[in-house]
Amino acid sequence: MNRPDRVMSMLGIAAKGRNVVSGEFAVEKAVKTGKAFLVIVAEEASDNTKKMFTNMCEFYEVPIAFYGTKDALGHAIGKQMRANVAVTDNGLANSILKLLETGK
């Protein structure tokens, strides 16, 4: 896969604008306080983590996506490995969701 990953690029843009939180506790807080507009969980995250975030996002009506690796998510936002990130800007979240839906 040599083409640039547009979802990860968008995450990078969101991170530069300080519109991303990462790590289990920060993402959970963002969802529960209504600040998260999209949660992305690494595909290789544990089943426990996936289940917890799926249930939480359903309850709080926040879109959730399983995408990329922990390494890629961390790298995209300029940090170490991350199993989950939340986008806290509605416009960026919608743009990323569109990319995820169209697969481009």
C-alpha positions as CSV (number, residue, x, y, z in Angstrom):
1,M,0.0,0.0,0.0
2,N,2.0,2.9,-1.2
3,R,-0.7,5.5,-1.8
4,P,-1.0,8.0,1.0
5,D,-3.6,7.1,3.5
6,R,-6.1,10.0,3.5
7,V,-7.8,9.0,6.7
8,M,-4.4,9.1,8.5
9,S,-3.6,12.4,6.8
10,M,-6.9,13.9,8.1
11,L,-6.1,12.7,11.6
12,G,-2.7,14.4,11.3
13,I,-4.4,17.7,10.3
14,A,-6.9,17.3,13.2
15,A,-3.9,16.7,15.6
16,K,-2.1,19.8,14.4
17,G,-5.2,21.8,15.1
18,R,-5.5,20.2,18.5
19,N,-8.7,18.5,17.6
20,V,-7.7,15.0,18.6
21,V,-7.5,13.2,22.0
22,S,-5.9,9.8,22.4
23,G,-5.6,7.2,25.0
24,E,-8.4,5.2,26.7
25,F,-9.2,7.7,29.5
26,A,-9.0,10.9,27.3
27,V,-11.2,9.3,24.6
28,E,-13.7,8.0,27.1
29,K,-13.9,11.5,28.7
30,A,-14.4,13.2,25.3
31,V,-17.2,10.8,24.4
32,K,-19.0,11.2,27.8
33,T,-18.7,15.0,27.8
34,G,-20.0,15.3,24.2
35,K,-16.7,16.6,22.8
36,A,-16.0,13.6,20.6
37,F,-17.6,13.5,17.1
38,L,-15.8,10.4,15.9
39,V,-13.9,7.6,17.7
40,I,-11.4,5.5,15.8
41,V,-10.1,2.3,17.3
42,A,-7.2,0.3,15.9
43,E,-8.2,-2.9,14.2
44,E,-5.7,-4.8,16.3
45,A,-7.1,-3.4,19.6
46,S,-8.2,-6.0,22.1
47,D,-11.7,-7.4,21.9
48,N,-12.3,-5.9,25.3
49,T,-11.3,-2.4,24.1
50,K,-13.4,-2.7,20.9
51,K,-16.5,-3.9,22.9
52,M,-16.1,-1.1,25.5
53,F,-15.9,1.7,22.9
54,T,-18.6,0.2,20.7
55,N,-21.0,0.1,23.7
56,M,-20.0,3.6,24.9
57,C,-20.3,5.1,21.4
58,E,-23.7,3.5,20.8
59,F,-25.0,4.8,24.1
60,Y,-23.7,8.4,23.5
61,E,-24.5,8.2,19.8
62,V,-20.9,8.9,18.6
63,P,-19.8,7.3,15.3
64,I,-17.1,4.7,15.8
65,A,-14.7,3.2,13.2
66,F,-12.2,0.3,13.4
67,Y,-9.3,1.4,11.2
68,G,-5.6,1.1,10.9
69,T,-3.0,-0.2,13.3
70,K,-1.9,1.1,16.7
71,D,1.4,2.2,15.1
72,A,-0.4,4.0,12.3
73,L,-2.8,5.8,14.6
74,G,-0.1,7.0,16.9
75,H,2.2,8.0,14.0
76,A,-0.7,10.0,12.3
77,I,-1.1,12.1,15.4
78,G,2.6,12.4,16.2
79,K,2.6,10.2,19.2
80,Q,3.6,6.7,20.3
81,M,1.3,3.7,19.6
82,R,-2.4,4.5,20.2
83,A,-5.2,2.0,20.3
84,N,-7.9,4.7,20.1
85,V,-8.3,8.3,19.2
86,A,-11.3,10.7,19.2
87,V,-11.8,13.6,16.8
88,T,-13.2,16.6,18.6
89,D,-14.0,18.8,15.5
90,N,-17.3,18.1,13.8
91,G,-16.2,19.1,10.3
92,L,-13.0,17.0,10.4
93,A,-14.9,14.1,11.9
94,N,-17.4,14.2,9.0
95,S,-14.7,14.4,6.4
96,I,-13.0,11.4,7.9
97,L,-16.3,9.5,8.1
98,K,-16.8,10.2,4.4
99,L,-13.4,8.9,3.6
100,L,-14.0,5.7,5.6
101,E,-17.4,5.2,3.9
102,T,-16.1,5.6,0.4
103,G,-12.9,3.7,1.1
104,K,-10.8,6.4,-0.7
